[in-house]
Amino acid sequence: MRCAFATALVEWQGEIALELPDGATAAAALRIARSQIEAQLAGQSVMPSKAWLEFWEHARIGIFGEPCERDQILRNGDRLELYRPLAVDPKAARRARAKETQTEKGRNPVTAKPRKR
């Protein structure tokens, strides 16, 4: 069975094609992908840190953007993804950007709807 693994981490970004036995779980695919990435990093004389290895054990995963558990059985053609935590909360970032353009009453003069008189 052919699957893909993709992630964007500080140490490594990209997609790997995986050849897995039928009935393989997401956890098994993660182990295989991690060993392939570690082999690539060893060739570049960059060794993963202990925190990096710990991250692999607890990070959220998904298949084609849909969150899943590590015991999920993969199907042919699935794309397994490893997600890193967000650096900034999207809602907080949006509020901070909007606050820059607000008046003292909290309205944005650029996007304000015309008032009825």
N, C-alpha and C positions, 0 to 999 in steps of 0.2 A: 504494500500500500504506500502511495506517495502522499506526503504532506509537506507543508512548509512551516518554518518557524521564523518569526520576525520580532524585532525589538529595536529600541533606540535608547541605548544606555550611554553613559559617559565614555566607558572603555571601548564599546563596540556598538556599531549600528549596522543593520542590514537584514537580509533574509537568507535563510539556509534551506535547501531542499533536503528533506529527510525521507529515508526509505525505512518503513516500519512494518513489523508483522501485523497481520490482521488482528483486531481486538486490542491494539495497544492503547494505553491510557495517555492522558495529557502529561502525567507525571513521568512516564517512561520517555516520552518525546522530549520533555524538558531536560532530562538527564543526558540524552544523546546529544541534544543541541548544545548544552553547556560543555560537554566534553569536546565537541568540535570547535567551539569558540575558544576554549582554553588552549587547545592545540594551536590555533591561529595566533593567539596572544603570546604564547611561548615562543613562537617563531619571530615575534617582534620584540622579544626581550621585555615584555610587559606582563608581569604576573598579577592576577586578580588578587585583591585584598580579601581579608577575612570577612569584612563587612559586605563585600560584593558577593561572596559565596553564601552568606547568611541571607542576603536579599533574595537570591534565587529560590530559597526554600519557602519564603513567606510572601512573595510578591503576588499581586493579582494577575490572573491570566484570563484569556478569552479566545474565542474562535470567531474569526471574522468580525471582531468588535463587540461580540456578545459575551458578557462574563460567564465563566464556567468554573466548575470545580476541578481539582486535579485528578479525580477518579473518573472523569468524563472519558468515554471511549471515543476515539477519533475515527473518522470515516475518510475514505479516499478523497483527496483533494482539499481537505481542511487546511486552514491557515491558523496555526496556533500563535498567539501573541502574548508577550510578557510586558506588563504595564509598570511603569515607574510612577511614584506618587507625583502629584502636581506640585510645582514649586510655589505657585501663588493660587489662592482660591479665586476662581473666575468671577464670582459674584463680588468679592471685595475689590478686585481689579477694576471691574466695571463701575462700581460706586466711586472709586477714587478718580477715574477718568471723568465721570459725569460731574463730580463735585467741582472740578476745575472751571467748568463753564456755567455754574449756577450763580444766580443773583442771591442777595441776602434773604429773599423770600423763598428760595429753593427752586425757582423756575429757570429754565434755560431759555434765554432770549432768542437764540438762533432757531430752536425747534418748537417754540411755543405756538399753540394754536391761536388764531385771531379770536379776540373776545367779542361777544355780541354786546352792542350798546343799546 
